[in-house]
Amino acid sequence: MAATYQLLRMKSTADALIDQYTLGAHDGAISSDFDSPLTRDAQYVYLLSKHFEDRAMALEGNDVLKLINPIFKGEYNTISAAYSILALGAYSSLVQYEMALNGSRDYNVKRPCT
């Protein structure tokens, strides 16, 4: 929903909704194949990378580790792995683009599609 409001240029509503999720904070509720903590975190990082670029760029190394640690531990399934690939791909594209803009490296990267 937050990304939809962001696309509609309703920033305050989008921000209020996206603020309700915290990466890596899980209440211990029973998850299923279609709804796991990794799946939710991956979707969150993907949406940040595509629609909330400033927030995605503010993620720190420990935040990214919260996403990939379950993968290292083997706590994933096909769906969560797929969402994780999407999230990490979108995040890395955004970081490369921002680095190219800031002249950190000589990247030949196009702006990620939103």
Secondary structure, 3 states (H helix, E strand, C coil): CHHHHHHCCCHHHHHHHHCCCCCCCCCCCCCCCCCCHHHHHHHHHHHHHHHCHHHHHCCCHHHHHHHHHHHHCCCCCHHHHHHHHHHHHHHHHHHHHHHHHCCCCCCCCCCCCC
